[in-house]
Amino acid sequence: MSTPMDPDLFKYAKSGNVTELQSFAKMNPEALEGSTPNGNTALHIALQAKHTDFAVEISRLRPSLLRKQNSRRDTPLHVAAKGGHLAPVRELISQADKCPNGCVLTMGNVEGNTVLHEAAKHDSNGVVFLLMITDRHLMLAANKAGASALYVAAEEGIVKTTDLILKAMKKIPDAYWRGPNGRTPLHAAVIRGHIDIIRVLCDARPEFLREKDNDGRYPIHYAAALGNLKIVRMLLQYDKHIAYFGDTDNRWPFHLAASNGHTSIMEELLQKFPDSGETSDNRNWNALHIAVERGNLEVVRYILNSDKLAELINEGNDEGNTPLHLAIFYHQFSISLLLLKDKRVEFNVINSKGQTAMDIIVSDHEVSRKLEKILIWKVLSQMGGKRCSPGKDERDKDPRTQSYKGLSNAISTVAGLIITVSFAAAFTIPGGYISDGSNKGKATLTGKPWLWIFIITDSLALFSSTCIALLLFFAGLGDDILLLAAISRSLTLMAISLLSLTLSFLSGISLVLSKWHAIAMRSPEEEHEAQPQKGDLPD
């Protein structure tokens, strides 16, 4: 357990009083080791307050303080580096040789950052330069996240520090420069959008453009995925061949732009590299397959409108699925309709499972989004869509048809009762109406919060039930599939309607009880005052 700091020493460190420090050290030298509850020594405190003379003197009196770490495991040098204080850092480094148990420069804090990491992170160029010429081993260190000092500077967007470290690396071939997940400083600059850092890195180390991270992605991949057109153009100016680099899944920049909905990036790549749209990933998915799966409607529309990408429209993947197959399979109904409107789309293509688009939608028995599925089925039928795989058509008579109709009738009956009750309740407001005066005909409880809740919930119950009644009525005129879809929607609306009616009832009860409670709680004097007095009676 550390020794608590003497209050006088704390005051001296805060004020930077060197004379009082020297007197204190003569009387009680061991007390110089004391620390605050956060683990800060007098040396930490003096450096935070920028008292260089005090810091130098106490480190001379007690060199072991240089290795003391606070609750964040920051040494005094970490504190000085964060503040960018060159003078105290220089003096502390000169004192560090006297420190027992080895060098303090390579010690890491709670994040694993060395003094060089902290100086690079906080834009302390002078400190960075001093540290690099003092101990080359700092250039070999990584923090707990696996980040080098160069990576930290690039991620923070500090141009001068980044350039300084890059120049020093020329004399240290084995210097560590990567970051988390095997990323390069260029990855970090691209992700953060630091244009100036990208330019500095590409000028000094153009090989970074062809370095991939642990996911197999190059800097150009992140630029395309994030939709930063300016950075994509800049990277391609340095190396045009990176437009053809694939990641671990063999997805190219064009695929990643399509996956994330960036049509401007796709257009840029197509203009400079017309054949980039022909590429496929490891599953033989092209850009249109990927856009359909992700539900990027604008990308699908862009591809359909581009003559350069016409060959993608009916192309199959490894499983033989065309974009239309995938749109129906992944319930991308807006995209399905968009594809079906295009006369170039072949809607009877058979995949490796022997299924056409019609087979996929007919074999999908999920009740969710049934109305959309029926719409797609209708459109496909009108366009001549056919089934290929044998099996019972979902539209054949189901023995449960009668039970569906019975359930429909039951729901309609309950909806009718709720409509009646909620409609009547709207004109029998709790508490009644004012019968005379200027406010005649107005609700007596106007202005009460519970009255508004009553009105809103009663209205919601009425409208929900009306929707149920209309939905089931028109669905009953159609086929059994439409009726089943309408029932699934009606059950949701019924739950809303019943809950609203319950809340309406409770709010009405609260209104009435609050009114009678107020009357019952009147004192005899208030009751007497409420009665008309003899002098008040009309002649």
C-alpha positions in Angstrom: 0.0 0.0 0.0 1.4 3.4 -1.0 2.1 6.1 1.6 -0.5 9.0 1.6 0.9 12.3 0.5 1.7 14.9 3.1 -0.7 17.9 2.7 2.2 20.3 2.8 4.0 18.5 0.0 0.9 18.6 -2.0 0.7 22.4 -1.6 4.3 22.8 -2.5 3.9 20.7 -5.7 0.8 22.6 -6.7 2.5 26.0 -6.2 5.9 24.9 -7.5 7.7 26.1 -4.3 11.2 24.7 -4.7 12.6 26.3 -1.5 9.9 24.8 0.7 10.4 21.4 -1.1 14.1 21.5 -0.1 13.3 22.2 3.5 10.6 19.5 3.6 13.1 17.0 2.1 15.7 17.6 4.7 13.2 17.1 7.5 11.4 14.1 6.1 13.0 12.7 2.9 10.9 9.5 3.0 7.7 11.5 2.7 8.6 12.4 -0.9 7.4 9.0 -1.9 3.8 9.8 -0.8 0.9 9.8 -3.3 -2.7 10.9 -3.7 -5.7 8.5 -3.8 -5.3 8.4 -7.6 -1.6 7.4 -7.2 -0.2 10.8 -8.3 3.1 11.7 -6.7 4.4 15.2 -6.1 6.3 14.8 -9.4 3.1 14.0 -11.3 1.3 17.0 -9.7 4.2 19.4 -10.5 4.3 18.3 -14.1 0.5 18.7 -14.5 0.9 22.3 -13.1 3.9 22.9 -15.5 6.4 23.6 -12.6 9.6 22.5 -14.4 12.0 23.6 -11.7 10.1 21.8 -8.9 9.9 18.6 -11.1 13.6 18.6 -11.8 14.5 19.2 -8.1 12.2 16.5 -6.7 13.4 14.0 -9.3 17.0 14.8 -8.3 16.2 14.3 -4.7 14.2 11.1 -5.3 15.0 9.5 -8.7 12.8 6.5 -7.9 9.7 8.8 -8.5 10.4 8.6 -12.2 9.1 5.0 -12.2 6.1 5.7 -10.0 2.8 5.1 -11.8 -0.6 6.5 -10.9 -4.0 4.8 -11.2 -3.8 5.0 -15.0 -0.3 3.7 -14.8 1.1 6.9 -16.2 4.7 7.7 -15.1 5.7 11.3 -14.7 7.2 11.2 -18.2 3.8 10.2 -19.6 2.3 13.3 -17.9 5.0 15.5 -19.3 4.7 14.1 -22.8 0.9 14.6 -22.8 1.4 18.2 -22.0 4.0 18.7 -24.6 6.5 20.1 -22.1 9.9 19.7 -23.8 12.0 21.2 -21.0 10.8 19.0 -18.2 11.0 15.9 -20.5 14.6 16.7 -21.3 15.5 17.2 -17.7 13.7 14.0 -16.6 15.4 12.0 -19.3 18.8 13.2 -17.9 17.7 12.1 -14.4 16.4 8.8 -15.7 19.9 7.3 -15.9 20.0 7.5 -12.1 16.7 5.7 -11.8 17.0 2.2 -10.3 15.6 -0.9 -12.0 16.2 0.2 -15.6 14.8 2.6 -18.2 11.5 4.3 -17.7 11.0 5.4 -21.3 9.6 2.1 -22.5 7.1 1.7 -19.6 3.5 1.5 -20.7 0.4 3.0 -19.1 -3.0 1.4 -18.8 -3.4 1.4 -22.6 0.1 0.2 -23.1 1.2 3.5 -24.5 4.8 4.4 -24.1 6.0 8.0 -23.6 6.4 8.2 -27.4 2.8 7.1 -28.0 1.5 9.8 -25.7 3.7 12.5 -27.3 2.6 11.4 -30.8 -1.1 11.4 -29.7 -1.0 14.9 -28.2 0.9 16.6 -31.0 4.1 17.1 -29.1 6.6 17.3 -32.0 9.6 18.4 -29.9 9.1 15.7 -27.4 8.6 13.1 -30.2 11.9 14.1 -31.8 13.8 14.1 -28.4 12.5 10.7 -27.5 13.4 9.1 -30.9 17.0 10.3 -30.7 17.3 9.3 -27.1 16.1 5.7 -27.4 15.5 3.9 -30.7 13.7 1.0 -28.9 10.7 3.3 -28.6 10.3 2.9 -32.3 9.8 -0.8 -31.9 7.1 -0.7 -29.3 3.4 -1.3 -29.7 0.6 -0.5 -27.2 -2.0 -3.1 -26.0 -4.1 -2.5 -29.1 -1.1 -3.3 -31.3 -0.7 0.3 -32.5 2.7 1.9 -33.2 3.5 5.6 -32.5 3.2 6.3 -36.2 -0.2 4.7 -36.4 -1.4 6.8 -33.4 -0.2 10.0 -35.0 -1.8 9.1 -38.4 -5.1 8.2 -36.7 -5.1 11.5 -34.8 -4.4 13.4 -38.0 -1.2 15.1 -36.8 0.8 15.8 -39.9 4.0 17.1 -38.5 4.4 14.2 -36.1 3.6 11.7 -38.8 6.2 13.2 -41.1 8.7 13.3 -38.3 8.3 9.6 -37.4 8.4 8.6 -41.1 11.8 10.4 -41.6 13.2 8.7 -38.5 12.0 5.3 -39.7 14.4 5.6 -42.7 17.3 5.1 -40.2 15.5 2.4 -38.3 14.6 -0.4 -40.8 13.1 -2.6 -38.2 10.8 0.1 -36.7 7.2 -1.1 -36.0 4.5 0.8 -37.9 1.3 -1.3 -37.8 -1.9 -0.8 -35.9 -4.8 -2.9 -34.5 -5.9 -5.8 -36.7 -2.8 -5.5 -38.8 -3.8 -2.2 -40.2 -1.2 0.3 -41.6 -1.2 4.0 -40.7 -2.7 4.5 -44.2 -5.7 2.4 -43.2 -6.1 4.6 -40.1 -5.9 7.9 -42.2 -8.4 6.6 -44.7 -10.9 5.5 -42.1 -10.6 8.8 -40.3 -10.6 10.8 -43.6 -7.3 12.7 -43.0 -6.5 13.8 -46.5 -3.2 15.5 -45.5 -2.0 12.4 -43.7 -2.8 10.2 -46.6 -0.7 12.4 -48.9 2.2 12.4 -46.5 2.1 8.6 -46.1 1.7 7.9 -49.8 4.6 10.1 -50.7 6.9 8.6 -48.0 5.8 5.0 -48.1 3.8 4.2 -51.3 4.1 0.5 -50.4 1.4 1.1 -47.8 -1.1 1.2 -50.6 -0.5 -2.5 -51.2 -0.5 -3.5 -47.6 -3.6 -5.4 -46.3 -4.9 -5.9 -42.8 -5.9 -9.1 -41.1 -9.2 -9.1 -42.9 -7.4 -8.9 -46.2 -8.6 -5.4 -46.9 -6.4 -2.7 -48.5 -6.8 1.1 -47.8 -8.8 1.5 -51.1 -11.4 -1.0 -49.8 -12.2 1.2 -46.7 -12.3 4.3 -48.9 -14.8 2.7 -51.2 -16.9 1.2 -48.3 -17.1 4.6 -46.6 -18.0 6.4 -49.8 -15.2 9.0 -49.7 -14.8 9.8 -53.4 -12.0 12.3 -52.8 -9.8 9.7 -51.1 -10.6 7.0 -53.7 -9.4 9.4 -56.4 -6.3 10.3 -54.5 -5.3 6.6 -53.8 -5.9 5.7 -57.5 -3.6 8.6 -58.6 -0.8 7.0 -56.6 -1.5 3.4 -57.8 -4.2 2.6 -60.3 -3.7 -1.2 -60.0 -5.3 -1.3 -56.5 -8.7 -1.0 -58.1 -8.3 -4.7 -58.9 -7.3 -5.8 -55.4 -9.7 -8.2 -53.7 -10.1 -8.8 -49.9 -10.3 -12.2 -48.2 -13.7 -12.8 -49.8 -12.3 -11.5 -53.1 -14.6 -8.5 -52.9 -13.2 -5.6 -54.9 -13.6 -1.8 -54.2 -16.5 -1.9 -56.7 -18.3 -4.6 -54.7 -17.8 -2.7 -51.4 -19.1 0.5 -52.9 -22.2 -1.4 -54.1 -22.6 -3.1 -50.8 -22.7 0.2 -48.9 -24.8 2.2 -51.4 -22.1 4.5 -52.9 -23.1 4.9 -56.5 -20.6 7.9 -56.9 -17.7 5.5 -56.2 -19.1 2.9 -58.6 -19.4 5.6 -61.3 -15.8 6.7 -60.7 -14.4 3.2 -60.9 -16.4 2.4 -64.0 -15.1 5.5 -65.8 -11.5 4.8 -65.1 -11.7 1.0 -65.1 -14.7 -0.1 -67.3 -14.1 -3.8 -66.6 -14.3 -3.4 -62.8 -18.0 -4.1 -62.9 -17.5 -7.6 -64.3 -15.8 -8.9 -61.2 -17.2 -11.5 -58.8 -16.3 -12.6 -55.3 -15.5 -16.1 -54.0 -19.2 -17.1 -54.2 -19.4 -15.8 -57.7 -21.6 -12.9 -56.5 -21.4 -9.7 -58.7 -22.1 -6.2 -57.5 -25.8 -6.5 -58.3 -26.2 -9.7 -56.2 -24.5 -7.9 -53.3 -26.7 -4.8 -53.6 -29.8 -6.9 -53.7 -28.9 -8.8 -50.6 -28.1 -5.6 -48.7 -31.4 -4.0 -49.9 -29.6 -1.0 -51.6 -32.4 0.1 -53.9 -30.4 3.1 -55.4 -27.5 0.9 -56.4 -29.9 -1.6 -58.1 -31.5 1.3 -59.9 -28.1 2.6 -60.9 -27.0 -0.8 -62.3 -30.2 -1.2 -64.2 -29.7 2.2 -65.8 -26.1 1.6 -66.7 -25.4 0.1 -70.2 -22.0 -1.0 -69.0 -23.5 -3.3 -66.4 -26.3 -4.9 -68.4 -24.6 -8.3 -68.2 -25.1 -8.4 -64.4 -28.9 -8.4 -64.6 -29.4 -12.1 -65.2 -26.1 -13.5 -64.1 -26.2 -16.4 -61.6 -24.0 -17.0 -58.6 -22.5 -20.3 -57.6 -26.0 -21.6 -56.7 -27.4 -20.4 -59.9 -29.4 -17.6 -58.3 -30.0 -14.5 -60.3 -30.6 -11.1 -58.7 -34.3 -11.7 -59.0 -34.0 -15.0 -57.1 -32.1 -13.3 -54.3 -34.5 -10.3 -54.1 -37.4 -12.7 -53.5 -35.5 -14.9 -51.2 -34.3 -12.0 -49.0 -37.7 -10.4 -49.0 -36.5 -7.3 -50.8 -39.9 -6.6 -52.4 -39.2 -3.1 -53.6 -36.2 -4.4 -55.5 -38.2 -7.3 -56.8 -40.7 -5.0 -58.3 -38.0 -2.8 -59.8 -36.4 -5.8 -61.4 -39.7 -7.1 -62.7 -40.4 -3.8 -64.4 -37.2 -4.2 -66.4 -37.9 -6.1 -69.7 -34.3 -7.5 -69.7 -34.9 -9.5 -66.6 -35.5 -13.2 -67.2 -37.9 -14.4 -64.5 -38.0 -18.1 -65.4 -34.3 -18.8 -64.9 -33.8 -22.1 -62.9 -31.2 -22.2 -60.2 -29.1 -25.2 -59.1 -32.0 -26.3 -56.8 -34.3 -26.4 -59.7 -36.3 -23.3 -58.6 -37.5 -20.4 -60.5 -38.4 -17.1 -58.9 -42.1 -18.3 -58.8 -41.0 -21.5 -56.9 -39.2 -19.5 -54.3 -42.1 -17.2 -53.5 -44.6 -20.0 -53.5 -42.5 -22.2 -51.2 -42.1 -19.3 -48.7 -44.6 -20.2 -46.0 -43.8 -17.4 -43.6 -46.8 -15.4 -42.7 -44.8 -12.2 -42.3 -45.1 -9.7 -45.1 -47.6 -11.9 -46.8 -49.3 -9.1 -48.7 -46.1 -8.1 -50.4 -45.5 -11.7 -51.4 -48.9 -12.0 -52.9 -48.3 -8.8 -54.9 -45.0 -10.2 -56.3 -46.8 -13.5 -57.0 -49.5 -11.6 -58.9 -47.0 -9.6 -61.0 -45.0 -12.8 -61.8 -48.2 -14.6 -62.8 -49.2 -11.8 -65.1 -45.8 -11.8 -66.8 -45.9 -15.5 -67.4 -43.8 -16.7 -64.5 -43.8 -20.5 -64.1 -43.0 -23.1 -61.5 -40.4 -25.7 -62.2 -40.2 -27.8 -59.0 -43.2 -30.2 -58.5 -45.4 -29.9 -55.4 -48.7 -28.7 -54.2 -49.5 -25.1 -55.2 -50.0 -22.9 -52.2 -53.2 -21.7 -54.0 -54.8 -25.2 -54.0 -57.6 -25.6 -51.6 -56.5 -26.0 -48.0 -58.6 -28.1 -45.6 -58.1 -25.4 -43.1 -59.9 -22.8 -45.3 -63.1 -23.0 -43.3 -61.3 -22.5 -40.1 -59.6 -19.4 -41.6 -63.0 -18.0 -42.6 -64.4 -18.8 -39.1 -61.5 -17.0 -37.5 -62.1 -14.0 -39.9 -65.7 -13.8 -38.9 -64.9 -14.0 -35.2 -62.3 -11.2 -35.5 -64.8 -9.1 -37.5 -67.4 -9.5 -34.8 -65.1 -8.4 -32.0 -63.9 -5.5 -34.2 -67.6 -4.5 -34.7 -68.2 -4.5 -30.9 -65.2 -2.4 -30.3 -66.3 0.1 -32.9 -69.7 0.3 -31.2 -68.3 0.8 -27.7 -65.6 3.3 -28.7 -68.0 5.3 -30.8 -70.5 5.5 -28.0 -67.8 6.4 -25.5 -66.7 9.3 -27.6 -70.0 11.1 -27.0 -70.4 10.1 -23.3 -67.4 11.9 -22.0 -66.6 10.9 -18.3 -67.8 13.6 -16.0 -70.5 14.8 -18.3 -71.0 18.3 -19.9 -71.5 21.8 -18.5 -75.2 22.5 -18.7 -75.2 26.3 -18.4 -73.1 29.4 -18.6 -70.7 30.6 -21.3 -69.1 27.1 -21.4 -72.3 25.3 -21.9 -71.8 22.0 -23.8 -68.2 21.8 -22.9 -66.8 18.8 -21.0 -66.7 19.4 -17.3 -63.2 17.9 -17.0 -61.7 19.8 -19.8 -58.0 20.4 -19.2 -57.4 17.2 -17.2 -54.5 15.1 -18.6 -56.5 11.9 -18.1 -59.2 13.3 -20.5 -56.7 13.7 -23.3 -55.5 10.1 -22.7 -59.1 8.9 -22.8 -59.8 10.7 -26.1 -56.5 9.5 -27.8 -56.9 5.8 -26.7 -60.6 5.7 -27.5 -59.9 7.2 -31.0 -57.1 4.6 -31.6 -59.4 1.8 -30.6 -62.0 3.0 -33.0 -59.7 3.5 -36.0 -57.9 0.2 -35.4 -61.1 -1.7 -35.3 -62.4 0.0 -38.4 -59.2 -0.9 -40.3 -59.7 -4.6 -39.2 -63.3 -4.6 -40.4 -62.4 -3.1 -43.8 -59.3 -5.3 -44.3 -61.2 -8.5 -43.6 -64.2 -7.5 -45.7 -62.1 -6.9 -48.8 -59.8 -9.9 -48.2 -62.9 -12.1 -48.0 -63.7 -11.2 -51.6 -60.3 -12.5 -52.7 -58.5 -15.9 -52.4 -57.6 -17.9 -49.3 -53.9 -16.7 -49.3 -55.0 -13.1 -49.2 -57.5 -13.9 -46.4 -54.7 -15.5 -44.4 -52.4 -12.5 -44.9 -55.3 -10.2 -43.8 -55.9 -12.3 -40.7 -52.2 -12.0 -39.7 -52.4 -8.2 -40.0 -55.7 -8.0 -38.3 -54.4 -9.9 -35.2 -51.8 -7.2 -34.7 -54.4 -4.4 -35.2 -56.7 -6.3 -32.8 -54.1 -6.3 -30.1 -53.6 -2.5 -30.5 -57.4 -2.0 -30.4 -57.9 -4.0 -27.3 -55.0 -2.4 -25.5 -56.3 1.1 -26.5 -59.8 0.2 -25.3 -58.4 -1.0 -22.0 -56.4 2.2 -21.5 -59.4 4.3 -22.4 -61.5 2.5 -19.8 -58.8 3.0 -17.1 -58.4 6.7 -17.9 -62.2 7.2 -17.8 -62.4 5.5 -14.4 -59.5 7.7 -13.2 -61.3 10.8 -14.3 -64.6 9.9 -12.6 -62.9 8.8 -9.4 -60.8 11.9 -9.1 -63.9 14.1 -9.5 -65.9 12.3 -6.8 -62.9 12.0 -4.6 -62.6 15.8 -4.7 -66.2 16.2 -3.8 -66.0 13.7 -0.9 -62.9 15.4 0.5 -64.6 18.8 1.0 -64.6 20.1 4.5 -67.9 21.2 6.1 -66.8 24.8 5.8 -66.1 24.4 2.1 -69.5 22.7 1.7 -71.2 25.5 3.5 -69.5 28.1 1.3 -70.5 26.1 -1.8 -74.2 26.4 -0.8 -76.0 29.6 -1.9 -76.5 32.1 0.9 -79.8 33.8 1.8 -78.5 37.1 0.6 -77.5 35.6 -2.7 -80.9 34.3 -3.6 -82.7 36.2 -6.3 -85.7 38.4 -5.3 
